[in-house]
């Protein structure tokens, strides 16, 4: 039997990574046929449309990492895309503050990383901090990142969808991936033959990768991120304020974010979730996912990998608004904690766990061959990095410069 459709490239997942890869593909080699498969009714329904919208500068990451390689340029390219399409950008910058002498050492380490990564970054005094953000509180020193900015992530995703559609990229919404046989992809509505498959499925990237023979040592553990919105009529901050993070895990701690429209929120949490789309209540509950994730989270608890017991307990306490807002109050001189009173929609971080080491993977991870590529750990700052990372994937992983040697197949309606 013939497939319902044929495409040169089939991308699974209409999040920011799937769409920026399509964008880079179609711009690098106009005329190739590209389809994007998405189980939801529109783009950006999961992490890509639910993240903080912060465009990171690139100083958190060790210089030998892919995150360090792509964040600086990704920041620039995302800003260029937003400006060229009239999207909101709040170029308010960011400060990172310390609460004691011990945290100063980590602050200095961040400054060293930023310098090695070529990021515009300055170690500043308390007096200089006051000039930038009078309400931020620190111990002796702080870091100022002028290139950090915020955008509306869902707005970016929707614009990117329209741009891709105008360039001839076909979206298959409400089409859930079911199986693969020799690059013939079966969904709940059709079959598609693909010259090459790119798996950018986020929370389900590991499951799909296993159908192609990859990701055998990995599984995704979901972490729920929630923010509290400030509903006061005043504006207690004018820039993003972050604490010094624990550099041993991939979470940045509770911080202040000034959104693209200058609303203020604090967060996020990093609560262990119990199934992959555990956004609210028992919505999208999946018993098989629940049992699998409980198994791995129990192992993490018993082994206390990356201090998981303390992390889980502290995250559980953040369900209490008073406790949650109190963490943010440590970063500023004054703010009305009671006005942080509106929970924003949850997001789920698709965090890759190495089943052999029981460590959370800190960097982007991809596996693939001549038939498929699987983006397994597209966690923060993947949104910031997306355009830059997509360029790398297309040029270095897919070797698109050799595309003329591949026989094109045309889309069949």
Secondary structure, 3 states (H helix, E strand, C coil): CCCCEEEEEEEECCCHHHHHHHHHHHHHCCCCCEEEECCCCCCCCCHHHHCCCEECCCCCCCCCCHHHHHHHHHHHHHHHHHHHCCCCEECCCEEEECCCHHHHHHHHHHHHHHHHCCCCCEEEEHHHHHHHCCCECCCCEEEEECCCEEECHHHHHHHHHHHHHHCCCEEECCCCEEEEECCEEEECCCEEEEEEEEECCHHHHHHHHHHCCCCCCEEEEEEEECEEEECCCCCCCCCEEEECCCCCCCCCCCEEEECCCCCEEEECCCEECCCCCCCCCCCCCCHHHHHHHHHHHHHHHHHCHHHHHHHHHHHHHCCCHHHHHHHHHCCECCCCHHHEEEECCCEEEEEEEECCCCEECCCCCEEECCCEEEECCCCCCHHHHHHHHHHHHHHHHCCHHHHHHCCCCCCCC
